[in-house]
């Protein structure tokens, strides 16, 4: 499958679970200087992913952070390329999730 880009920073190789695409676009639009790119990963079905979209950071990667998005009965890995600290990025994600 050929890699497609949306606005150059949201890489779309897989489908994205409900509600997460809008959250990621907003994150990129509001933070163009600090977020280099977001790459959604594998989607897995889970029982405890009900209600509004939730995102939490898990581990540091070589160029940013790995996060897990939960929504609509599924979890999806997100790879966020940024120089922000864990606390700074978590604050941005919490603000976006609370708006939704």
WOKAKA-V93539 format. One record per helix or strand. SS is the DSSP state (alpha for helix, beta for strand). FROM is the first residue (numbers start at 1). LEN is the number of residues. If there is no record, write none. Layout:
ss = <SS:SS>
from = <FROM:FROM>
len = <LEN:LEN>
This chain:
ss = <beta:beta:alpha:beta:beta:beta:beta:alpha>
from = <4:10:20:35:54:64:74:86>
len = <3:3:11:11:8:8:9:14>
